[in-house]
Amino acid sequence: MKHESRFGQFVAGRSRPLMAMIEVTNRCNMACPVCFSDANHSYNEPPLGKIRLYMERLLEITEIPIPLQISGGEPTLRKDLPEIVALAKSLGYSHIELITNGIAISQRPDLLQRLKLRGLSAVYLQFDGLKRETYLKLRARDMTEVRRKAIEAARQSALCCTLAVTVARGINDSEIGDVVRFGIDNIDTVRAINFQSATRFNGRFELAEHHSGYSLSELVNLIETQTGVPAASFRSEHMGHPFCNAMSLVYLVNGKLEPLFNYINRDLISDFLGGNGHEKILDLFCGKREFFRRHLSRPKGWKMMAKAAPIFGRNPITLLSTKQILLFAKSFMDYPCLDPERVNRCCYGITGERGVFSLCAFNNLYRFPDRTFDAPTETYWRAGKDD
C-alpha cells in the first residue's frame, strides 16, 4: 500500500533532513513571550519507549545518523535526561546537542559532565544578546548572568557551545555584532552562532507584529554591517532552500576575522561537495578534525584549501590549530509565508508522534491542530501556487 504523506513530511527515499530535533517535554522553567512550542501550554512528556520510537523513525528517514538536538520545553527538567542522551548514543547518533535556556546547567555545572559521559556532544544555548533589556523583552527576565554561567559550565565540561540568537526587529537586531565579538572572546567554547528570525509561529508570540519577519538576506546583511564579515561569504549549498539557511565559516587569524568562502568560489565548493555534499556538511557540523580527516586530506580538499593560503599558509593541516567559528543565518516561515518549494527542500526536521516533519510546516500546521490553518493543497505544494 502506498504511503500517503502529509504536507511537509519527510518520507524515506524521497527527502531527508540535515539536522533534526526531538522534543522530550513541553514543561519549562520560564515563560518567554516568544516560544515556538508554547511551552507549558499543556502537559506532554513522552516516555522513554516513545522517545526511542521517534529516534528510530528519524533513522528510517535519514538512513545515516544525523546531528540530533534534544529539545523541549526545557529538557533539563527531565530527571531521566542522561538516559535519553544515552539512548540516542546507543542508536548511533554521534552528534547530540542539548537545546537549553541554561538555567539548570548554570546552577548545576556537574549536569553537563554527567550528560557528556552518556554521549552529549554540544550545548545549543538560547542567547539573545548581552543587554538586560533584551532579555526582559524576549524572555521576561534578566538572563545575562545565567548565560555566562552556562557557557562557563560548558567550558569546564570541555563541550562546545552554539549560541542561538532569536533576532527581533527593534529589540536585539543591533546586538548582532556584539554577540559575534562575545563569541570570538569565548572561541575556545563557542563553536557557532545561529541567528534566526523571530517568527509568529502557532506557538507563543506576545510581541508586536513588526518585531518579526527578518528574511535571510536581511539577516546576512545585518551580520555584514555589524561584523565586517561579507554577505558574499555566506553559502547555502546543500543546506536546503537558499532563502532558508546560509553559513559562513570564519577563522580568527592575527585578531582578524577571515571568512573561508572569501577565497573559495562557488564552483570550487560545488566540485568539492560533489554528490555527497550532505555527508560533508554533516561532518563539518560535527567537528573540524573529522572533517579534515575524511575530506580535506584528500586531493579535492587540498585543491580547494590551496585557495585559502592567506588564512592557512601553504599547509592546510594548520586548519586544525586555527580558531574558527561558524556563523549561521536562518529565516523561519510563518503561515502567510509558508512556501511549498521551501518546505519541500527543508533540511531541518522534527521527529515525534506524527512522523518527521519540516519544522516550519510542523509549527504552522500540526503542533496545535485547534489553532491551525488548512495545509496547502498537494497541487499547491508541487507547483508552488494554488490553482
N, C-alpha and C positions, 0 to 999 in steps of 0.2 A: 504494500500500500504506500502510495507516495506521501511523503511528509509535507504538509502544508505549513509554511512558516508565516509568522506574523510580520508586520512591517517593522523593520529594524532588528530582526532576529538573525543572529549568526547561525549558519547551517553548515554542518560538516561537509567538506568537499567543495564548498562554494565561496566561503569567506572566513576569515579568522582575524581576531584582534591581535594587536601588537602587545597590549598590556590589558589586564583586567582587574577588577576589584570584586571582593566578596564582602557583603555586609553581615556581620555576625551579631549585631544588636542594633536596636534603634533607641536604646537608653543613652542619655548623655548627662554630663555634669555641668553643662552650660545651656543657655537658651539664646543662641545667637539670632539676631534679627535677620541674618542671611544664612540659610541652611537648606541645601537642595533636597535633603532627605527628610526635612521637617522632623528632626529627632524629638522624641518624647510625645509625638502626636498620638501614638498608640503603642501597645506593647507587642514587640515581635522579636523573639530571640530564638533562632533555630537551634535545636540540639546538635550535638557533635555528629550524630549519624546523618542528619540533613546536610550539615556543612560538608561532610565527606562527599555526599551525592552531588552537591553543587560544584565542588572542586573536580570531581571525576567528569561531570558533564562538560566542564570547560575543557578538560584534556581531550575529550572526544571531538571537540570542535577544532582545537588548535593542533592536535596530533603530536606536538612537542611542547614541553613546559615553557610557559612564557612568564615574565615578571608578574607576580600576584600581589595585590595590595589588600591588606586586611583592614576593613573599614567599619563604620557604624553609621549613626550614633558615635559613641566613643568606645572603641573596642577594649580599652584598658579596664572598663568596668566589669568585664567578664573574668571571673576567677579562674576559668579554665583556658585563658588565652595562651599560656605556654603549650597546652595540649593541642590547641588549634594550629599554632605555628609548627609544632612537631608533626601534625597530620599532613600539613602542606608539604613539609620536607620529605616525609615518607612516600608521598605520591609522586615525587620527582621534581617539585618546584625548587629551583636552585636560587632564585632571587625573590625574596619575600620581604615586602615592605609593610610597616605599620603606619597607617594614617591616624594621626592623633592631634589633639589640641595641646598636648604637652603637660597637662596638669599632673597626671599620675607619675610620669617619669621625672618631672621636676621635684616632686615630693618624695619619690622612692627611686633613686638612681639605680638601685640594685635590680629593679624590674627589667631594665634593658639587658643587663648582663644575663639574667635568667632566660630571657627570650632569645638572646643570641646563642646561648648554649643549646637551645632547642631548634635553631635554624634560621633565626631572623637575620636578614641581610642589611636592612637600612631603615631609617625613620623618615616618614613623609610628614613634615611638621607644618601645621597651619601657622602662617607667618605673614600677617597683612601689612606690616610696616614697623616703624621704630617709635612712633608717636603714641602717647597715651590716648589722645583724642581719636585716633584712627580706630583703636580697639573699642572705645566706648560706643562708637557709631556702628561698627560692624559686628562686635561680639558682646556688647552691653556690659563690659567690664574691662578694666586695665589688665592687659596680658603681657606687658612688656617684660617684666621680671620673670614671669613663667617661661616665656620663650627662651630667654637667655639661659635659664637654669636647665631647660630641656636640651638645649644644644650642648651644654657642658656635660650633661648626663650621657649624651651620645658620644661625646669626645672621650669620656672616661671609659666607655664600653668599647671604644675603637669601632664604632658604627658610623657609616657615612649618613649624611642627612640631606634631604631635599627640602627647600623652603617653598611652601605652597602659598602663593600670594593671590588673593581674590581682589582684582582691580576694579574699583568702583569710581565712576566719574565724579570728580569734585570732592572725593573723600581721601583717597590714598594714591591717586594716579600721579601725584607729584613726588612720591616717595620711591619710585622705581629705581632711580639712580642710587639713592641711599641704601636700599636693600641690596643692590648688587655690590656696593662697596662694603657693606657689612658681610656679605658672603665671601668676598675676597679676603677680608680681615680674618675670617674663620675658615679659610680654604682647606685647612687640614681636616675639617669635619664636614663642611658644606660642599657637597658634590655637585648639586644642581639647584637651580631656582626656576620654578614654574609659575609664570604669570598667566592667570586665567581670568577671563572676563566675568564680572558679576552678572548673573543671568536670572531672569524671572522664571525659573522652573516651577513645577507644580508643588514645590516644597514651601519653604517659608521665605518671603522676601518682603520685609517691612520697611524698605527704603522707598523714597520717591522713584517713580519710573525712570526719570532722567539720569539716575545713578548707574543704570545698567547698559549693556549692549555694545561694548567695545568690539569692533571687528578685529580680525587677525592683523591686518595691515596697520591699523591704528595702534595696536599693542606694540608691534615691532618698531614702528616709528617713534613711539614714546621711549622705548628702550634705547634706540639710537640717540635721540635728543638728550637723554639724561645720562648716558654712559659713554657715548662715543663709539659703541660697537655698531658698525654699519648695518642698516637693514638688509643690504645686499648679501651680508654674510650668513643670513638665516636660510635654512634649507627645509624643504618639505618632502623630498623624495622618500618613498617607502614609509611615509608616516600618515597615510590616509589622504583625505582631500586637502588640496593646497590652501583652502580657505579655513581649515580647522587647526592645523598644527604647523609649527616651524621651530627649528632648533639651530642654535649657533654654538659650536664647540670652541671655547675661548681658553687660551693659555696665558699664564702670567709670566712674562719674560722681562727681566730687569725693571720690575714695577709697572710695566705697561701691559694692557690687555691686547692680545694678538689673536683675532679670530682665525681659525684654521681655514675656513672656507673663503677667506680673502685671497688666498694663494692657490686654491684648487677650484677650477671651473666646474660647471655642472656636467659637462661631457665626461670629464675625467672621473668625477664622482659616480656617474651612472655606469661607466665602464667598470669601475672598481666594485660597485654593488652587484652588478650583473643580475642573474636570475635568483640569487639567494640573498637579496638585499635585506629581506625581513630578518633573516638569521643574523646578519652582520649588525644591523641596528640593535637587535636584542643583546648581542654580546657587548656592544658599546654601552648600553644601559647598565649592564651587569658588572662592568669593571674594565679598566684600561689594560690591565695585564692580560686578561683573557682575550680582549680584542686584538692586542698586539700579537699574541701567540698564535691565534687561529687565522688572522687575516693580514695584518700589516707586515708580518715577517715573510710573506710570500711575494713573488715578483710583481704582481699588480699593486700590492701595497707599497712596496719600495718605490715603484714608479710614481705613485701618487704622492708619497711623502717627500720625494725629492723636490717637489714644487714648493714645499713648506720649509726650505732651507733657512729662510730668515728667522724661523722660530726655533728649529731644532739643529741647525747646522747641517753638516753633511752626513751625520749618523742618526737615522731616525730612531735608534734604540734609546736616545735621550728623551724620547717621548715618555718613557717610564719614570723619569725623575723630574719632569716638568709639571708644575702645578697647573691643574685645569679645572674649569667649571663649565657645566652645561647650562645654557640659557634656553628655556623653553617659552613659547607663547602658545596659548590655547584659547580659542574662541568657541564657547558653547553656543548652542542654539536654543531659543525658547520657541514656543509653538508657532507664532507667526512667521518665524524664520526657518522652520523645520524643512530643510531642503532634502528631498529624497535622494538626490545624487550624493550629497554629503553623507547622509545616513548609510547609504549603500557602500560607501568607501571607508566607513568608520574604522578606526584602529584601536579604540578604547572601549572595552566591554564591561558588563556587569553580569555576574552569574548568580542565579537564585532559583526560586521556586518555579518560575515560568520558563526558564531557559537562560540562554546567554544573549544579551541584547546590547545594541549600541546604547551608551549611557544617555545621550540626548533623547533618543527615542523612548527609552525606558522612563526617564524622568518626566517627560511631557505626556506620555500616553498610558503607561502601565503602573507607575508607582502608586498612584491614588486613583483607582478606577472611577470613584464617585466624583472626582474633580476634572476628569479629562475630557478633551475634545475627541471626536472620531479620528481614527488614523486616516491618513491619505489613502485613496484607493490604490489598488495594485497598478492600474494604468498610470496613475499619477506618479507612483514610485518608479515605474520603469521609464516613463517618458519624461519625467521632470515637470509635468504640468497636468492640470486637471482638465480632462476632456468633458 
